[in-house]
Amino acid sequence: MSDTVVVGLDVGGTSTRATALTLDGRRLGDGRAGGGNPTSHGAERAAGELLAALREALTGVDPAWVRAGTIGLAGAPRLLADPAGRDAFDRAWRDAGLRCPYTVHGDALVAYASGTASPEGTVLIAGTGAVAAGVRELRLDRVADGHGWLLGDAGSGFWLGREAVRRLLADLDRDHTPGPLATRVLTELLGSSEVAARPRDTVDALVQAVTRRPPVELARLAPLVVAAAVGGEPVARGLIAEAAAHLAESTARIRPAGDASPIVLGGGLLTGDTPLAAAVRAEVARRWPDAPLHSAGDGAAAAAWIAARELPEVADPRALHTLLVPPPP
Amino acid sequence: MSDTVVVGLDVGGTSTRATALTLDGRRLGDGRAGGGNPTSHGAERAAGELLAALREALTGVDPAWVRAGTIGLAGAPRLLADPAGRDAFDRAWRDAGLRCPYTVHGDALVAYASGTASPEGTVLIAGTGAVAAGVRELRLDRVADGHGWLLGDAGSGFWLGREAVRRLLADLDRDHTPGPLATRVLTELLGSSEVAARPRDTVDALVQAVTRRPPVELARLAPLVVAAAVGGEPVARGLIAEAAAHLAESTARIRPAGDASPIVLGGGLLTGDTPLAAAVRAEVARRWPDAPLHSAGDGAAAAAWIAARELPEVADPRALHTLLVPPPP
């Protein structure tokens, strides 16, 4: 039985998760706190959430046993470049009683490592945004898309939501009765599925309803597209297919044809049994037939594994992965 | 020789133009002032520009001779629905010494009437934004697109600019050397055509350069695409072809196949001898081979014509159009 403890954190926009694991795979504690992305929330608040999640995970654990830690977060290079942000994270780490060093990695690397122990491969993530990244020697290498909603994020939740509204607007321009997906979008945005006697009035109301809110909130319409696609709605199925093609195209920008290294699918739209995950799996299998395909799983545990594999007593990082990182459900 | 004077105004986002014409086609005066769109500039300021343009056009003209007037402006329905906006315009009209009534029409109708005297047809406009509209009995009927940069304006200047940046970002993701158009876009946005040793740094700098400014300013890159297309650059030519297809598709939403009524092309990207105008002409001729095609011309004169055709002494509005509205250069 190992007394060595490693700590991993997965810091996302809406939640921060922490886990404390022994090297033989016992889970000593888990912690959860609010969104801790320093880019969107400010370094101080992000560090506060980090501390809360750490303290919860370390309840009843002597911090002196913790020998290594890793924090995975979006915008990691920006945090590392910002002394104030780095200071705030250092302080949270010390305030949790930790004296060991920690490393910071991009959330994409942590998502990748939650799906495979292979040091070389590709990760494709689609949630609100969308990004593909190559991994070499367990570091992020080349990146495709992740350009944000205005210029990219093709195939993301934002993209699905925006396209769903665009199809609805095109229906109204054509004076067509909105189909099932369009009707759901109309109801979500205007509170009623009724089209005005002059359809242009409904068009104007829709444009205003969308532009009153931050553009990225179009992503909240993505679940409507997913649900409609599950029900077989043809417009929704078409959008899912287009999104999958975009995601595969972004991946192909950084991954050679015939590459047989693993591909990990992450983000809310690609983990679990979603129609977009199924469509992306099919696209990916077509382009890279020899690549093992994995789903991203427990990011905090993967971060802990990344921390642990640098310890001198770890001889077989791959075996350790099996112990520390549970396979996705 | 007619003593009856009509006044027309074309109120755009960057300039306001006014013209005073007699019914036999003598041009008594022209006026020009700053942008007067009440939606973007506020009703008071818009009314101020309107008054300045009117006063200049009416220099040396007895306002009592003016029997009718028309104001063409974007967002006309919103102005008419807003009592404060309508009041500000009424005041400017009176302050210019005018006692006759005036009508307000959308800028799309005025653009249409600047190209043809036919009371039925279609107008397609591409500038910063893009919109297609049907015209019936010289009123705007159904409208397609014009949904704004976030949800539509497919094939517009904004669209061309955004797509040019997206192609550049895709080149960098792929680790390709940017082509001629991409190089021009890179230089315009970052002041240098150099790509960083780690191309992702250039990607990040580009995304930041674009997102620091209002999204609609991507339209200022459209002239780079047009210039590159004139020079035969293949990416630019491809974007122009795609934009033309989008514009034709928007038009087809509101215009039946085989319709032989005239089509007027307006907006900075479709008037004059531009590659997009040529591509749209080809697309339109393919879809509506029997439709006469016209360019939008002098909007202020067209507005004056719209005002004049309601006067009892005007027996032949079509003949009057020939007198009042000069053909586009």
Interface residues (C-beta under 8 A of the other chain):
Chain A: R142 V143 A144 D145 H147 G148 L150 L151 G152 R162 V165 R166 L169 A170 D173 R174 D175 R200 V203 V207 V210 T211 P215 S250 R253 I254
Chain B: R142 V143 A144 D145 H147 G148 L150 L151 G152 R162 V165 R166 L169 A170 D173 R174 D175 R200 V203 V207 V210 T211 P215 S250 R253 I254
